[in-house]
Amino acid sequence: MRIGVNVPNFGPGTHPDALRAWARTVEGLGYDLLMVSDHVAITPDVAKQYPAPFYEPFTTLSYLAGVTERVQLGTTVLIVPYRHPLLVARMAANLNALSGGRLVLGVGVGWAQQEFEALGVPFHKRGALTDEYLRTIRAAWSDKDDYHSGQIPIWVGGNSEAGMRRAVRLGDAWHPLRSLTVADLRAAGDRMAVIARERQRPTPALAPRIVLRLTDSPISDPGRVAGEGTVEQVIGDLDALRELGAEAVVLDTFGGDPEETRHPETAWQALATVAAHLSHIRTEQS
């Protein structure tokens, strides 16, 4: 199971040097994936959670591809209706080629209605547009003489049943985002397997993005979300997700306050703590 990190590409502390430091830290700690988010127009509904500057994901990942060597690069998640699908197909294929085949394309339908309006995209058609555009992207990639896309995996985000159905129809993996317990993910995986059987399709892989919030004392609340608690609890969550058959897990250290981006060392320390425990376990197992 690969373990990745969601890197904040937004907020008052984010700038090229900070992004480079994040990338080198993630790769240096031995993580397998580095992923960033997507917004285009920082309208008031977006700015409440993810204020400017907001670095566009394709250009950001192209920059980070040049300062890393091994770590995979991805989007969590690219909002599909915001861009023409042939543009997405081209940018993704080019980034994948330029990075040595390291791209993972996580996708979603989006939520920020004001941003949709600013971009002239009908908000209430975003689900249908996402389905149409994903089919167009895959069709473009099938023209290997032109796109040279290689094998770019598509992770479909969305915690709802609609998201699971979209993952079954159009994705290689289902990519639920944050605020879920291990039990939630187990139940959702069972439901997705049923959906796949109904459609006579393969069950997509599981690749969740979970919080990473370390505490000094164990959290006993049965509603504790995956990735929250002592490092032992977090490692236990990762073990449980591995047993569920997760292909990858992305750790998200962002707690919701944009001021956190000014002090990335706190997040880096949490990631280092988890990486050290994982390394110790792997050494013992070998």
Secondary structure, DSSP 4 states (H G I P E B T S, - for coil): -EEEEEPP-BSTT--HHHHHHHHHHHHHTT-SEEEE---SS--HHHHTTSPSPB--HHHHHHHHHTT-SSSEEEEEEEEGGGS-HHHHHHHHHHHHHHTTS-EEEEEE----HHHHHHHT--GGGHHHHHHHHHHHHHHHHT-HHHH---S--EEEE-SSHHHHHHHHHH-SEEE-BSS--HHHHHHHHHHHHHHHHHHT-PPPEE--EEE-EE-SS----TTPPTTEESHHHHHHHHHHHHHTTBSEEEEE---S-GGGGG-THHHHHHHHHHHHHHHHHHHHH-
